[in-house]
Every structure is written in C-alpha cells, then in structure tokens.
Amino acid sequence: MGHLSSDELKQKLIAAQSQVDKSAKYFHYKHPEQFYSIEGFCLIEETEEVGVLYKPLYGDFGDVIWLRPISVFLEEIDVDGKKVKRFSKE
C-alpha cells in the first residue's frame, strides 16, 4: 500500500477538526455523567486514519490520554434497537 502525500494527510486532519469540536466536552453513551476533553488529533501510522486523542475528566487517571479512530469516535451504534452516537457533546 502506498502512503498518502503530506498534503492529503493534512487535509484529513483539517477535516477531523471540523467534525470534532476540540473546545467541547464529550461523554460516552454508557456514562453520560462522565466527561472527556479532546486533547487533539493524530494520524495512526498503520492505517493513516485520523485518531481522536481524549482525556477523562473524572476519576484518578492522571495524565492518561485515550485514542480512538475518528470513525469509531463518531459512529452511531445500536442500543436496544435505537441508534445513538458513541460520543456526544455536553
């Protein structure tokens, strides 16, 4: 597989910034009372997919930062027959 050009990778990052609001707090559908801050975006080397870097604003996680591919972060999933966003803004 060939790699994308640096311009193509930059465009993917720009697109991600228009899809996920870095200034907002998000919650996971399983725990709407627990929030996360968006720390930034990255490129996943193996797939060249954009990743969302996010940090828990609850509990004692210290400086732990989590990573999810943007496609997973933004996806809708089926919960009890209803489509819900995996992560939603506060």
N, CA, C and O atoms as CSV, one atom per row, in Angstrom:
chain,resi,resn,atom,element,x,y,z
A,1,MET,N,N,0.842,-1.181,0.000
A,1,MET,CA,C,0.000,0.000,0.000
A,1,MET,C,C,0.885,1.242,0.000
A,1,MET,O,O,1.834,1.329,0.780
A,2,GLY,N,N,0.583,2.189,-0.860
A,2,GLY,CA,C,1.320,3.441,-0.892
A,2,GLY,C,C,0.839,4.381,0.187
A,2,GLY,O,O,-0.295,4.283,0.658
A,3,HIS,N,N,1.702,5.282,0.570
A,3,HIS,CA,C,1.336,6.259,1.591
A,3,HIS,C,C,0.715,7.490,0.947
A,3,HIS,O,O,1.012,7.829,-0.199
A,4,LEU,N,N,-0.143,8.143,1.696
A,4,LEU,CA,C,-0.721,9.399,1.240
A,4,LEU,C,C,0.344,10.484,1.286
A,4,LEU,O,O,1.317,10.389,2.034
A,5,SER,N,N,0.148,11.504,0.485
A,5,SER,CA,C,1.081,12.634,0.494
A,5,SER,C,C,0.873,13.446,1.765
A,5,SER,O,O,-0.151,13.313,2.436
A,6,SER,N,N,1.835,14.275,2.084
A,6,SER,CA,C,1.696,15.118,3.280
A,6,SER,C,C,0.503,16.054,3.145
A,6,SER,O,O,-0.163,16.339,4.140
A,7,ASP,N,N,0.218,16.539,1.944
A,7,ASP,CA,C,-0.953,17.401,1.741
A,7,ASP,C,C,-2.254,16.639,1.998
A,7,ASP,O,O,-3.188,17.181,2.588
A,8,GLU,N,N,-2.311,15.389,1.556
A,8,GLU,CA,C,-3.511,14.578,1.788
A,8,GLU,C,C,-3.692,14.290,3.277
A,8,GLU,O,O,-4.817,14.306,3.776
A,9,LEU,N,N,-2.608,14.031,3.981
A,9,LEU,CA,C,-2.687,13.790,5.425
A,9,LEU,C,C,-3.125,15.050,6.160
A,9,LEU,O,O,-3.933,14.981,7.086
A,10,LYS,N,N,-2.598,16.192,5.755
A,10,LYS,CA,C,-3.018,17.464,6.367
A,10,LYS,C,C,-4.505,17.700,6.159
A,10,LYS,O,O,-5.193,18.160,7.070
A,11,GLN,N,N,-5.007,17.389,4.965
A,11,GLN,CA,C,-6.432,17.573,4.684
A,11,GLN,C,C,-7.295,16.674,5.570
A,11,GLN,O,O,-8.373,17.079,6.005
A,12,LYS,N,N,-6.829,15.471,5.832
A,12,LYS,CA,C,-7.568,14.575,6.728
A,12,LYS,C,C,-7.641,15.166,8.137
A,12,LYS,O,O,-8.678,15.084,8.795
A,13,LEU,N,N,-6.538,15.762,8.597
A,13,LEU,CA,C,-6.534,16.385,9.926
A,13,LEU,C,C,-7.446,17.602,9.967
A,13,LEU,O,O,-8.152,17.813,10.953
A,14,ILE,N,N,-7.440,18.396,8.918
A,14,ILE,CA,C,-8.324,19.570,8.847
A,14,ILE,C,C,-9.792,19.129,8.874
A,14,ILE,O,O,-10.617,19.735,9.557
A,15,ALA,N,N,-10.102,18.081,8.133
A,15,ALA,CA,C,-11.481,17.570,8.118
A,15,ALA,C,C,-11.901,17.093,9.506
A,15,ALA,O,O,-13.037,17.315,9.923
A,16,ALA,N,N,-10.991,16.444,10.215
A,16,ALA,CA,C,-11.295,15.954,11.567
A,16,ALA,C,C,-11.637,17.110,12.493
A,16,ALA,O,O,-12.544,17.004,13.319
A,17,GLN,N,N,-10.918,18.199,12.356
A,17,GLN,CA,C,-11.160,19.355,13.218
A,17,GLN,C,C,-12.530,19.972,12.972
A,17,GLN,O,O,-13.074,20.640,13.852
A,18,SER,N,N,-13.091,19.759,11.794
A,18,SER,CA,C,-14.438,20.269,11.532
A,18,SER,C,C,-15.513,19.292,12.014
A,18,SER,O,O,-16.686,19.654,12.106
A,19,GLN,N,N,-15.114,18.059,12.321
A,19,GLN,CA,C,-16.075,17.046,12.763
A,19,GLN,C,C,-16.135,16.900,14.284
A,19,GLN,O,O,-17.180,16.553,14.835
A,20,VAL,N,N,-15.023,17.162,14.956
A,20,VAL,CA,C,-14.954,17.016,16.409
A,20,VAL,C,C,-14.514,18.357,16.985
A,20,VAL,O,O,-13.449,18.871,16.644
A,21,ASP,N,N,-15.336,18.908,17.849
A,21,ASP,CA,C,-15.082,20.221,18.445
A,21,ASP,C,C,-14.098,20.084,19.600
A,21,ASP,O,O,-14.441,19.568,20.664
A,22,LYS,N,N,-12.891,20.543,19.384
A,22,LYS,CA,C,-11.836,20.402,20.390
A,22,LYS,C,C,-12.139,21.189,21.669
A,22,LYS,O,O,-11.628,20.847,22.736
A,23,SER,N,N,-12.951,22.223,21.575
A,23,SER,CA,C,-13.243,23.039,22.758
A,23,SER,C,C,-14.408,22.489,23.588
A,23,SER,O,O,-14.693,22.998,24.672
A,24,ALA,N,N,-15.070,21.466,23.086
A,24,ALA,CA,C,-16.240,20.918,23.787
A,24,ALA,C,C,-15.852,19.745,24.683
A,24,ALA,O,O,-14.806,19.121,24.507
A,25,LYS,N,N,-16.723,19.468,25.646
A,25,LYS,CA,C,-16.606,18.246,26.438
A,25,LYS,C,C,-17.536,17.206,25.823
A,25,LYS,O,O,-18.624,17.538,25.351
A,26,TYR,N,N,-17.110,15.967,25.830
A,26,TYR,CA,C,-17.888,14.871,25.266
A,26,TYR,C,C,-18.157,13.831,26.342
A,26,TYR,O,O,-17.424,13.735,27.327
A,27,PHE,N,N,-19.218,13.052,26.143
A,27,PHE,CA,C,-19.492,11.922,27.020
A,27,PHE,C,C,-19.774,10.693,26.174
A,27,PHE,O,O,-20.243,10.793,25.040
A,28,HIS,N,N,-19.480,9.538,26.743
A,28,HIS,CA,C,-19.724,8.251,26.096
A,28,HIS,C,C,-21.155,7.839,26.422
A,28,HIS,O,O,-21.640,8.094,27.524
A,29,TYR,N,N,-21.822,7.214,25.480
A,29,TYR,CA,C,-23.241,6.877,25.670
A,29,TYR,C,C,-23.488,6.026,26.912
A,29,TYR,O,O,-24.571,6.097,27.494
A,30,LYS,N,N,-22.511,5.221,27.331
A,30,LYS,CA,C,-22.713,4.361,28.501
A,30,LYS,C,C,-22.682,5.137,29.815
A,30,LYS,O,O,-23.260,4.695,30.808
A,31,HIS,N,N,-22.010,6.293,29.829
A,31,HIS,CA,C,-21.859,7.071,31.063
A,31,HIS,C,C,-22.006,8.563,30.772
A,31,HIS,O,O,-21.007,9.279,30.708
A,32,PRO,N,N,-23.234,9.037,30.597
A,32,PRO,CA,C,-23.436,10.447,30.245
A,32,PRO,C,C,-23.015,11.426,31.340
A,32,PRO,O,O,-22.965,12.633,31.105
A,33,GLU,N,N,-22.716,10.917,32.522
A,33,GLU,CA,C,-22.286,11.800,33.614
A,33,GLU,C,C,-20.757,11.957,33.655
A,33,GLU,O,O,-20.246,12.744,34.453
A,34,GLN,N,N,-20.039,11.239,32.828
A,34,GLN,CA,C,-18.575,11.279,32.821
A,34,GLN,C,C,-18.097,11.931,31.527
A,34,GLN,O,O,-18.447,11.499,30.428
A,35,PHE,N,N,-17.296,12.970,31.680
A,35,PHE,CA,C,-16.906,13.759,30.519
A,35,PHE,C,C,-15.446,13.562,30.145
A,35,PHE,O,O,-14.614,13.136,30.946
A,36,TYR,N,N,-15.176,13.895,28.882
A,36,TYR,CA,C,-13.836,13.824,28.315
A,36,TYR,C,C,-13.519,15.138,27.611
A,36,TYR,O,O,-14.396,15.779,27.034
A,37,SER,N,N,-12.260,15.519,27.669
A,37,SER,CA,C,-11.804,16.667,26.880
A,37,SER,C,C,-11.071,16.133,25.655
A,37,SER,O,O,-10.425,15.087,25.712
A,38,ILE,N,N,-11.179,16.850,24.568
A,38,ILE,CA,C,-10.470,16.490,23.346
A,38,ILE,C,C,-9.098,17.149,23.418
A,38,ILE,O,O,-8.983,18.372,23.491
A,39,GLU,N,N,-8.073,16.326,23.395
A,39,GLU,CA,C,-6.708,16.814,23.525
A,39,GLU,C,C,-6.078,17.128,22.171
A,39,GLU,O,O,-5.152,17.935,22.084
A,40,GLY,N,N,-6.572,16.498,21.134
A,40,GLY,CA,C,-6.028,16.747,19.807
A,40,GLY,C,C,-6.337,15.609,18.861
A,40,GLY,O,O,-7.176,14.749,19.129
A,41,PHE,N,N,-5.628,15.634,17.742
A,41,PHE,CA,C,-5.817,14.642,16.690
A,41,PHE,C,C,-4.449,14.095,16.308
A,41,PHE,O,O,-3.425,14.746,16.514
A,42,CYS,N,N,-4.448,12.907,15.754
A,42,CYS,CA,C,-3.194,12.299,15.323
A,42,CYS,C,C,-3.465,11.458,14.087
A,42,CYS,O,O,-4.613,11.252,13.693
A,43,LEU,N,N,-2.406,10.987,13.498
A,43,LEU,CA,C,-2.518,10.047,12.385
A,43,LEU,C,C,-2.042,8.695,12.881
A,43,LEU,O,O,-0.969,8.584,13.474
A,44,ILE,N,N,-2.835,7.681,12.638
A,44,ILE,CA,C,-2.469,6.331,13.034
A,44,ILE,C,C,-1.559,5.784,11.932
A,44,ILE,O,O,-1.990,5.608,10.793
A,45,GLU,N,N,-0.336,5.526,12.270
A,45,GLU,CA,C,0.697,5.193,11.292
A,45,GLU,C,C,0.302,4.027,10.399
A,45,GLU,O,O,0.482,4.094,9.183
A,46,GLU,N,N,-0.219,2.988,10.968
A,46,GLU,CA,C,-0.503,1.772,10.203
A,46,GLU,C,C,-1.568,1.972,9.139
A,46,GLU,O,O,-1.469,1.411,8.048
A,47,THR,N,N,-2.594,2.773,9.450
A,47,THR,CA,C,-3.731,2.929,8.544
A,47,THR,C,C,-3.840,4.314,7.924
A,47,THR,O,O,-4.599,4.512,6.975
A,48,GLU,N,N,-3.092,5.265,8.450
A,48,GLU,CA,C,-3.155,6.678,8.061
A,48,GLU,C,C,-4.533,7.284,8.325
A,48,GLU,O,O,-4.902,8.300,7.736
A,49,GLU,N,N,-5.276,6.648,9.212
A,49,GLU,CA,C,-6.568,7.189,9.638
A,49,GLU,C,C,-6.324,8.210,10.736
A,49,GLU,O,O,-5.354,8.116,11.488
A,50,VAL,N,N,-7.214,9.182,10.816
A,50,VAL,CA,C,-7.131,10.172,11.879
A,50,VAL,C,C,-7.602,9.545,13.183
A,50,VAL,O,O,-8.595,8.818,13.214
A,51,GLY,N,N,-6.884,9.832,14.246
A,51,GLY,CA,C,-7.275,9.408,15.579
A,51,GLY,C,C,-7.669,10.608,16.418
A,51,GLY,O,O,-7.136,11.703,16.236
A,52,VAL,N,N,-8.596,10.405,17.331
A,52,VAL,CA,C,-9.019,11.435,18.282
A,52,VAL,C,C,-8.359,11.100,19.611
A,52,VAL,O,O,-8.508,9.993,20.129
A,53,LEU,N,N,-7.628,12.064,20.158
A,53,LEU,CA,C,-6.983,11.908,21.463
A,53,LEU,C,C,-7.867,12.578,22.502
A,53,LEU,O,O,-8.176,13.764,22.387
A,54,TYR,N,N,-8.276,11.826,23.516
A,54,TYR,CA,C,-9.175,12.399,24.520
A,54,TYR,C,C,-8.771,11.939,25.913
A,54,TYR,O,O,-8.170,10.880,26.095
A,55,LYS,N,N,-9.120,12.770,26.889
A,55,LYS,CA,C,-8.685,12.563,28.268
A,55,LYS,C,C,-9.898,12.562,29.194
A,55,LYS,O,O,-10.770,13.421,29.065
A,56,PRO,N,N,-9.965,11.614,30.124
A,56,PRO,CA,C,-11.067,11.603,31.083
A,56,PRO,C,C,-10.989,12.802,32.025
A,56,PRO,O,O,-9.910,13.177,32.484
A,57,LEU,N,N,-12.129,13.386,32.301
A,57,LEU,CA,C,-12.234,14.492,33.253
A,57,LEU,C,C,-12.833,14.005,34.569
A,57,LEU,O,O,-13.333,14.799,35.366
A,58,TYR,N,N,-12.778,12.725,34.783
A,58,TYR,CA,C,-13.308,12.114,36.001
A,58,TYR,C,C,-12.304,11.076,36.482
A,58,TYR,O,O,-11.418,10.669,35.731
A,59,GLY,N,N,-12.440,10.657,37.703
A,59,GLY,CA,C,-11.586,9.598,38.231
A,59,GLY,C,C,-10.134,10.029,38.406
A,59,GLY,O,O,-9.788,11.199,38.243
A,60,ASP,N,N,-9.312,9.069,38.735
A,60,ASP,CA,C,-7.898,9.322,39.008
A,60,ASP,C,C,-7.048,8.696,37.893
A,60,ASP,O,O,-6.322,7.728,38.120
A,61,PHE,N,N,-7.151,9.259,36.703
A,61,PHE,CA,C,-6.428,8.737,35.561
A,61,PHE,C,C,-5.097,9.445,35.324
A,61,PHE,O,O,-4.342,9.063,34.430
A,62,GLY,N,N,-4.806,10.471,36.119
A,62,GLY,CA,C,-3.562,11.204,35.933
A,62,GLY,C,C,-3.495,11.812,34.544
A,62,GLY,O,O,-4.416,12.504,34.111
A,63,ASP,N,N,-2.409,11.549,33.859
A,63,ASP,CA,C,-2.207,12.116,32.524
A,63,ASP,C,C,-2.541,11.136,31.405
A,63,ASP,O,O,-2.023,11.269,30.296
A,64,VAL,N,N,-3.392,10.160,31.674
A,64,VAL,CA,C,-3.755,9.175,30.659
A,64,VAL,C,C,-4.535,9.850,29.536
A,64,VAL,O,O,-5.476,10.605,29.778
A,65,ILE,N,N,-4.125,9.562,28.306
A,65,ILE,CA,C,-4.840,10.039,27.122
A,65,ILE,C,C,-5.224,8.818,26.304
A,65,ILE,O,O,-4.399,7.942,26.043
A,66,TRP,N,N,-6.489,8.773,25.903
A,66,TRP,CA,C,-7.010,7.665,25.110
A,66,TRP,C,C,-7.022,8.043,23.633
A,66,TRP,O,O,-7.046,9.221,23.278
A,67,LEU,N,N,-7.004,7.030,22.787
A,67,LEU,CA,C,-7.030,7.220,21.337
A,67,LEU,C,C,-8.100,6.328,20.736
A,67,LEU,O,O,-8.189,5.140,21.048
A,68,ARG,N,N,-8.916,6.923,19.863
A,68,ARG,CA,C,-9.859,6.132,19.065
A,68,ARG,C,C,-9.786,6.648,17.634
A,68,ARG,O,O,-9.646,7.851,17.411
A,69,PRO,N,N,-9.880,5.751,16.675
A,69,PRO,CA,C,-10.015,6.218,15.294
A,69,PRO,C,C,-11.252,7.111,15.199
A,69,PRO,O,O,-12.268,6.838,15.837
A,70,ILE,N,N,-11.166,8.165,14.413
A,70,ILE,CA,C,-12.275,9.108,14.322
A,70,ILE,C,C,-13.552,8.421,13.839
A,70,ILE,O,O,-14.652,8.806,14.236
A,71,SER,N,N,-13.411,7.416,12.992
A,71,SER,CA,C,-14.590,6.703,12.505
A,71,SER,C,C,-15.332,6.015,13.653
A,71,SER,O,O,-16.561,5.934,13.636
A,72,VAL,N,N,-14.601,5.525,14.637
A,72,VAL,CA,C,-15.213,4.877,15.804
A,72,VAL,C,C,-15.749,5.943,16.754
A,72,VAL,O,O,-16.849,5.797,17.286
A,73,PHE,N,N,-14.990,7.008,16.972
A,73,PHE,CA,C,-15.417,8.092,17.864
A,73,PHE,C,C,-16.759,8.670,17.405
A,73,PHE,O,O,-17.625,8.962,18.229
A,74,LEU,N,N,-16.926,8.832,16.100
A,74,LEU,CA,C,-18.125,9.481,15.556
A,74,LEU,C,C,-19.265,8.526,15.202
A,74,LEU,O,O,-20.361,8.974,14.865
A,75,GLU,N,N,-19.024,7.236,15.274
A,75,GLU,CA,C,-20.040,6.313,14.775
A,75,GLU,C,C,-21.295,6.286,15.641
A,75,GLU,O,O,-21.279,6.599,16.831
A,76,GLU,N,N,-22.373,5.898,14.986
A,76,GLU,CA,C,-23.619,5.616,15.688
A,76,GLU,C,C,-23.700,4.113,15.875
A,76,GLU,O,O,-23.341,3.334,14.992
A,77,ILE,N,N,-24.177,3.732,17.034
A,77,ILE,CA,C,-24.299,2.311,17.330
A,77,ILE,C,C,-25.732,2.002,17.734
A,77,ILE,O,O,-26.505,2.899,18.071
A,78,ASP,N,N,-26.069,0.737,17.695
A,78,ASP,CA,C,-27.414,0.281,18.027
A,78,ASP,C,C,-27.465,-0.097,19.505
A,78,ASP,O,O,-26.754,-0.999,19.948
A,79,VAL,N,N,-28.307,0.598,20.261
A,79,VAL,CA,C,-28.505,0.298,21.679
A,79,VAL,C,C,-29.996,0.048,21.888
A,79,VAL,O,O,-30.816,0.960,21.782
A,80,ASP,N,N,-30.324,-1.190,22.183
A,80,ASP,CA,C,-31.722,-1.574,22.400
A,80,ASP,C,C,-32.611,-1.160,21.228
A,80,ASP,O,O,-33.723,-0.672,21.431
A,81,GLY,N,N,-32.121,-1.357,20.004
A,81,GLY,CA,C,-32.909,-1.052,18.815
A,81,GLY,C,C,-32.931,0.403,18.413
A,81,GLY,O,O,-33.641,0.777,17.479
A,82,LYS,N,N,-32.162,1.236,19.106
A,82,LYS,CA,C,-32.138,2.666,18.811
A,82,LYS,C,C,-30.718,3.080,18.451
A,82,LYS,O,O,-29.764,2.642,19.093
A,83,LYS,N,N,-30.569,3.924,17.426
A,83,LYS,CA,C,-29.258,4.432,17.031
A,83,LYS,C,C,-28.862,5.590,17.939
A,83,LYS,O,O,-29.611,6.555,18.093
A,84,VAL,N,N,-27.678,5.486,18.538
A,84,VAL,CA,C,-27.145,6.558,19.378
A,84,VAL,C,C,-25.687,6.802,18.999
A,84,VAL,O,O,-24.997,5.902,18.521
A,85,LYS,N,N,-25.238,8.016,19.217
A,85,LYS,CA,C,-23.838,8.335,18.972
A,85,LYS,C,C,-22.990,7.721,20.079
A,85,LYS,O,O,-23.378,7.730,21.247
A,86,ARG,N,N,-21.826,7.186,19.703
A,86,ARG,CA,C,-20.920,6.637,20.694
A,86,ARG,C,C,-20.457,7.754,21.649
A,86,ARG,O,O,-20.446,7.561,22.865
A,87,PHE,N,N,-20.082,8.900,21.109
A,87,PHE,CA,C,-19.709,10.069,21.905
A,87,PHE,C,C,-20.559,11.247,21.473
A,87,PHE,O,O,-20.788,11.450,20.281
A,88,SER,N,N,-21.024,12.019,22.433
A,88,SER,CA,C,-21.836,13.212,22.171
A,88,SER,C,C,-21.263,14.384,22.948
A,88,SER,O,O,-20.634,14.219,23.993
A,89,LYS,N,N,-21.502,15.581,22.403
A,89,LYS,CA,C,-21.093,16.791,23.118
A,89,LYS,C,C,-22.002,17.023,24.307
A,89,LYS,O,O,-23.183,16.676,24.294
A,90,GLU,N,N,-21.420,17.621,25.336
A,90,GLU,CA,C,-22.173,18.001,26.541
A,90,GLU,C,C,-23.304,18.927,26.150
A,90,GLU,O,O,-24.065,19.369,27.011
